[in-house]
Amino acid sequence: MSHSAGFIAHPSPAVRAKLTLRAELRGLLAAGLKAIFFPIVELADGMIVGHEGLTRFADGSSPQLRFEQARDVGMSLALETAAIEGAIANAEQLPISSWLSLNVSPRLLLSPPDSLITALQAAPRPLVLELVEYEVVADYEALRQAQRQLAMQLPTAPGWALDDIGASFAGLAHLLELPATYIKLDRSLINNLEVDQRRQALVRALAVFGEQVQSTLIAEGVETEEQRQLLLRLGVRLGQGYLFWRPPPN
């Protein structure tokens, strides 16, 4: 008689942890995702021109952590799409004249587009899609083609932003390979800008680059009046940061 008869295999601790995490994420999706909106302003006069939708979870957990967890357990596309839907739904109180900026990963853009198109079609305002930088892009031509196809299937073609430029080497490849309405300078470039001539030189060079390729720079993490004035002198037109607005706690 086989000793294996009636044997029941129990999942390993790693498998149980993954199943638990997937259940947590499904619960958060079922509860619906909320968003807050970080204004993007003209540095010259503080006029709001757009808002970036930032996801918030009902349990107060870190958005960065939750998106990392979703990637680890194969739920990143579902969570990204739900975040976009939540931001568009929550943006109803914003001025219709301001554009709404939404984070989109290359993986989501390269996936079957039906759910993303359906989500974006619900927005009654101009959209800017920010390509997040945490993923390596293996095929830029495929990504550019996905951008073109998405634009053709929406009532109004979205603008495109390259996020966190200056934070890693991947941003340089994005600058060279992808069209961008906006180039967002990572806060690491803005921090200590007032006293760091190397940072100033790089920001000035990126401003010249943006002018040449018809992309508008947005400085992230602007916290002081001195930074605002210096950025204007360096050729940066738009910004966002605590100088203009502080988000509420999670």
C-alpha positions as CSV (number, residue, x, y, z in Angstrom):
1,M,0.0,0.0,0.0
2,S,1.3,3.4,-0.9
3,H,2.3,5.6,2.0
4,S,1.2,8.6,0.0
5,A,-2.5,7.6,0.0
6,G,-4.6,10.3,1.6
7,F,-1.6,12.7,1.9
8,I,-2.7,16.4,1.9
9,A,0.0,18.8,0.8
10,H,0.1,22.1,2.8
11,P,1.3,25.3,1.2
12,S,4.7,26.6,2.2
13,P,4.9,29.7,4.4
14,A,6.0,31.7,1.3
15,V,2.9,30.5,-0.6
16,R,0.6,31.2,2.4
17,A,2.1,34.7,2.7
18,K,1.5,35.4,-1.0
19,L,-2.1,34.2,-0.7
20,T,-2.7,36.3,2.3
21,L,-1.3,39.4,0.6
22,R,-3.4,38.8,-2.5
23,A,-6.5,38.6,-0.3
24,E,-5.5,41.9,1.4
25,L,-5.1,43.6,-2.0
26,R,-8.4,42.2,-3.3
27,G,-10.1,43.7,-0.2
28,L,-8.6,47.1,-0.8
29,L,-9.7,46.9,-4.4
30,A,-13.2,46.0,-3.3
31,A,-13.3,49.0,-1.0
32,G,-12.4,51.3,-3.8
33,L,-9.3,53.5,-4.1
34,K,-9.3,57.2,-3.2
35,A,-7.0,60.0,-4.4
36,I,-5.7,63.3,-3.3
37,F,-4.5,65.9,-5.8
38,F,-1.2,67.6,-5.7
39,P,-1.4,70.9,-7.6
40,I,1.1,71.7,-10.4
41,V,1.6,75.5,-10.7
42,E,3.2,78.2,-12.7
43,L,6.3,79.1,-10.8
44,A,6.0,82.7,-11.9
45,D,2.7,83.4,-10.2
46,G,1.5,80.3,-8.5
47,M,-1.5,79.7,-10.8
48,I,-2.6,76.1,-10.8
49,V,-2.5,74.5,-14.2
50,G,-2.9,70.8,-13.3
51,H,-3.2,68.3,-10.5
52,E,-1.4,65.0,-10.0
53,G,-3.6,62.2,-8.6
54,L,-2.0,60.4,-5.7
55,T,-3.6,57.1,-4.5
56,R,-4.7,56.6,-0.9
57,F,-5.8,53.3,0.6
58,A,-8.7,52.9,3.0
59,D,-6.4,51.2,5.6
60,G,-3.9,54.1,5.5
61,S,-1.1,51.9,4.2
62,S,1.8,53.3,2.2
63,P,0.9,53.6,-1.6
64,Q,4.5,52.8,-2.5
65,L,4.5,49.6,-0.4
66,R,1.1,48.5,-1.8
67,F,2.2,48.9,-5.4
68,E,5.4,47.0,-4.7
69,Q,3.4,44.2,-3.1
70,A,1.0,44.1,-6.1
71,R,4.0,43.7,-8.5
72,D,5.3,40.9,-6.3
73,V,2.1,38.9,-6.4
74,G,1.0,39.6,-10.0
75,M,-1.7,42.2,-9.2
76,S,0.0,45.4,-10.4
77,L,-2.2,45.9,-13.5
78,A,-5.4,45.5,-11.5
79,L,-4.2,47.9,-8.8
80,E,-2.9,50.5,-11.3
81,T,-6.2,50.5,-13.2
82,A,-8.2,50.8,-10.0
83,A,-5.9,53.8,-9.0
84,I,-6.6,55.5,-12.3
85,E,-10.4,54.9,-11.9
86,G,-10.3,56.2,-8.4
87,A,-8.4,59.4,-9.3
88,I,-10.7,60.2,-12.2
89,A,-13.8,59.6,-10.0
90,N,-12.4,61.7,-7.1
91,A,-11.3,64.6,-9.4
92,E,-14.9,65.8,-10.0
93,Q,-14.4,68.7,-7.6
94,L,-11.3,70.0,-9.4
95,P,-11.6,73.0,-11.9
96,I,-12.5,71.5,-15.3
97,S,-9.8,73.7,-16.9
98,S,-6.9,72.0,-15.0
99,W,-5.4,68.9,-16.4
100,L,-5.2,65.7,-14.4
101,S,-2.0,63.8,-14.2
102,L,-2.1,60.0,-13.7
103,N,0.7,57.5,-13.1
104,V,1.0,54.7,-15.7
105,S,3.6,52.0,-15.9
106,P,5.1,50.8,-19.1
107,R,3.8,47.3,-18.2
108,L,0.2,48.7,-18.1
109,L,0.6,50.5,-21.4
110,L,1.9,47.4,-23.1
111,S,-0.9,45.2,-21.7
112,P,-4.2,44.7,-23.6
113,P,-5.6,48.2,-23.5
114,D,-9.4,47.7,-23.0
115,S,-9.5,48.3,-19.2
116,L,-7.2,51.3,-19.4
117,I,-9.1,52.9,-22.3
118,T,-12.4,52.4,-20.5
119,A,-11.0,54.0,-17.4
120,L,-9.5,57.0,-19.2
121,Q,-12.6,57.6,-21.3
122,A,-14.5,58.5,-18.1
123,A,-12.4,61.6,-17.6
124,P,-14.1,64.8,-18.5
125,R,-10.9,66.9,-18.6
126,P,-7.5,66.9,-20.2
127,L,-5.2,64.1,-19.1
128,V,-1.5,63.8,-18.7
129,L,-0.1,60.3,-18.3
130,E,3.1,60.0,-16.3
131,L,5.3,57.2,-17.2
132,V,6.7,55.9,-13.9
133,E,10.4,55.0,-13.9
134,Y,10.6,51.9,-11.7
135,E,10.5,49.5,-14.7
136,V,13.2,48.8,-17.3
137,V,11.9,49.3,-20.8
138,A,13.2,46.5,-23.1
139,D,11.5,47.7,-26.3
140,Y,10.9,51.4,-26.7
141,E,9.4,51.1,-30.1
142,A,6.7,48.8,-28.7
143,L,6.1,51.4,-26.0
144,R,5.9,54.3,-28.5
145,Q,3.4,52.3,-30.6
146,A,1.3,51.6,-27.5
147,Q,1.3,55.4,-26.8
148,R,0.1,56.1,-30.4
149,Q,-2.6,53.5,-30.3
150,L,-3.9,54.7,-27.0
151,A,-4.1,58.3,-28.2
152,M,-6.1,57.2,-31.3
153,Q,-8.7,55.4,-29.1
154,L,-9.4,58.3,-26.8
155,P,-11.6,61.3,-27.6
156,T,-8.7,63.7,-26.8
157,A,-5.1,62.5,-27.0
158,P,-3.4,62.7,-23.6
159,G,-0.2,64.5,-22.8
160,W,2.8,62.5,-21.7
161,A,5.1,63.2,-18.8
162,L,8.4,61.5,-17.9
163,D,8.5,61.1,-14.2
164,D,11.4,61.3,-11.7
165,I,14.0,62.4,-14.2
166,G,17.4,62.7,-12.5
167,A,16.7,59.9,-10.0
168,S,18.3,57.1,-12.0
169,F,20.0,56.2,-15.3
170,A,16.7,54.9,-16.7
171,G,15.5,58.5,-16.9
172,L,18.2,59.3,-19.5
173,A,17.0,56.5,-21.8
174,H,13.4,57.7,-21.4
175,L,14.4,61.3,-22.4
176,L,16.1,60.0,-25.5
177,E,13.5,57.5,-26.6
178,L,10.1,58.7,-25.6
179,P,8.0,61.8,-26.6
180,A,7.1,64.0,-23.6
181,T,4.8,67.0,-23.2
182,Y,6.4,67.4,-19.7
183,I,9.6,66.4,-18.1
184,K,9.4,66.1,-14.3
185,L,12.6,66.8,-12.4
186,D,13.0,64.5,-9.5
187,R,13.1,66.1,-6.0
188,S,16.7,64.9,-5.6
189,L,17.7,67.5,-8.2
190,I,15.8,70.3,-6.4
191,N,17.1,69.4,-2.9
192,N,20.0,71.8,-2.1
193,L,19.7,73.4,-5.5
194,E,20.4,76.8,-3.9
195,V,24.0,75.8,-2.9
196,D,24.9,73.1,-5.4
197,Q,26.3,74.4,-8.7
198,R,26.4,71.0,-10.3
199,R,22.6,70.6,-9.7
200,Q,22.1,74.1,-11.1
201,A,24.1,73.2,-14.2
202,L,22.2,70.0,-14.8
203,V,18.8,71.7,-14.4
204,R,19.8,74.5,-16.8
205,A,21.0,71.9,-19.3
206,L,17.7,70.0,-19.0
207,A,15.8,73.3,-19.5
208,V,17.7,73.8,-22.8
209,F,17.0,70.2,-23.8
210,G,13.3,70.7,-23.0
211,E,13.1,73.8,-25.1
212,Q,14.8,72.0,-28.0
213,V,12.4,69.1,-28.0
214,Q,9.3,71.1,-27.0
215,S,8.9,69.6,-23.6
216,T,8.0,71.7,-20.5
217,L,9.9,71.1,-17.3
218,I,8.1,70.5,-14.0
219,A,10.2,70.7,-10.8
220,E,9.1,68.3,-8.1
221,G,9.8,69.0,-4.4
222,V,9.9,72.8,-4.5
223,E,9.9,73.8,-0.8
224,T,11.4,77.3,-0.5
225,E,10.9,80.7,-2.2
226,E,14.6,80.7,-3.0
227,Q,14.2,77.5,-4.9
228,R,11.2,78.9,-6.8
229,Q,13.1,82.0,-7.9
230,L,16.2,80.0,-8.9
231,L,14.3,77.5,-10.9
232,L,12.7,80.4,-12.9
233,R,16.2,81.8,-13.6
234,L,17.4,78.4,-14.8
235,G,14.5,78.1,-17.3
236,V,12.0,75.9,-15.4
237,R,8.4,77.1,-15.8
238,L,6.2,74.7,-13.7
239,G,6.6,73.2,-10.3
240,Q,5.0,71.3,-7.4
241,G,5.9,70.9,-3.8
242,Y,5.3,71.9,-0.2
243,L,5.9,75.6,-1.0
244,F,2.5,75.5,-2.7
245,W,0.5,72.8,-0.9
246,R,1.0,70.1,1.7
247,P,-1.0,66.9,1.4
248,P,-2.9,65.7,4.5
249,P,-1.6,62.6,6.3
250,N,-2.7,59.2,5.0
